[in-house]
Amino acid sequence: MLAPCNAMCKTQRRWAAAAAMVFALACTPRQRRSLDGFVGDRGGAWPGGIGAVLRVRAGDGRLFIHRAPDEGAAARAGLRAGDEITAIEGEPVAGIDRGVLVQRLRGEVGTTVRLTVRSDDGGATRDVSVERAPYRRGGGD
């Protein structure tokens, strides 16, 4: 006899349990309560980022934008591949641990982060405010 269509197999149950555990560990209690909202709901505490793929140069720890997809928050703020982020919220980034850098860039969707940026042509630095956006697959931080 066949099982009902809506029954989950053992593998599906394992994957669902693993996904629930990852979500529970990765999100704060406030974020878990906002599940009834949608990704990008400014009223919730949904985590987001600047929408760029970053690269830390091994020799000196400088932080560069490797890729800024056109639809991402970084590109909307005027950031381009090759730009160097020299400070986040006024604090220099050179030599800081990658995990700390990512933590400083991430935040609630709709909030802004102030970056001090030097263009890839070596020009003067400028301050740029980037509004954090929901994460997208392959979009970056």
N, C-alpha and C positions, 0 to 999 in steps of 0.2 A: 504494500500500500504506500502511496506517495504522501509525503508530509505536506501540510498546507503551504501555500505560496509565501505567506508572510513570516514563516518560521525562519530563524537565523540558524545557519549551520555553525558548527563548533569554531571554525576559523573566523567567521564573521563576528561571533561573540567575543573572541579574543581580541580582534582588531578594535572593536567598539570599546572594550574595556581598556585597552592600551591607550586609545585616543582620549578617552575620558580622563585617564590618569595624567597624561601629558598636559591636558588642558588645566586640570586641577592644580598641577605643580607650577605651571607657567603663569597663571593668572592670580591676581589678588582676589580676596573675597568680593570686593566691590565690582571687579570686572566680571566675575562669574555671575553675579546677580544681574548684570546688564545683558544677558544672553537674549532676552526677549526683544531687544533693540536689534538694529541691523548694523553691519559693518559700516562705519562712517557716521553713525548717528552722533551728532555733536552733544546730545544730552547724556550719553553714556560715557563710561570710562574705558572705551575701547582703545587698545594700544596702537600706535602708528609710528611712522618714521618719516624721513625726509625724501624718500623715493629715489635714492641713488645707490649705486654700487661704489664702495670706497676701497682704497688701497693704501696700506701703510708701508712706506718705503723702509726696507729692512735696515739700511745703513744708519739713518738718522732719526727714524720714527716719525717723519713728516707724513701728513694725511692728505691724500689726493682723491679727487672724484675720478673714478675709473670710467663710469658710465652714468649718464643722467637721461633716462628715457623721456621722450617728449611729453608723455602723459603724466609724468611724475611731478611731485611737489618741488623738487630741486630745480627741474627745468623751468617750471612756471615762475620760480623766483629768479631766474636768470643764470643759474649755475650750469656749467658745461664741463665735459670731460677734460681733464688736465688741470682744472682749477685746484689750487691748494687751500685747504681749510687750515688757517693758522691759529684760530681760537674759537671756542664754543662758549657763548655767554661771557665773553671777555677773558676766559682762562685759556692760556696757551695749550696747544695739544701735542707739541713735539715731545716724544719720549714717553707719553702716557700709555698705559696698558690698553690693548684693543678692547677688552671687555668694558673698561671704564668709558672709552670713547663712544661705544655703541649705546651704553646706558645713558650718556648725556644727550645723544641725538634722539633717542626714543622718548615717547611720551604720549599723552592722551591726544587722540585725533582732534584736530581743530585748534590745538595750542600751537604757539610759535616758539621757535628756537632761533637765537641770534648768532649768526656765524660771521667771523671775520675771514674774508676770502681774498686770495691773490690770484689774478688771472694767469692762465698758462703762458701768456706772453711776458710774464715778469713785471707787469705794471704795478701800480700802487694798490694797497689793500683797500677793501671796502667792506662795510657791514651790510649783511643781507639777512632779512627775516624770512624764514621758511615755515610755512604752516604745515604741521605734521598731518599726513594723510594715511588712510588705511593701507595695510600691506597688500601687495599684489604678488602673485606668483612670478618669480623671476625679476621683480621690480627693484629689489635691493632694499637697503635700510633707508 
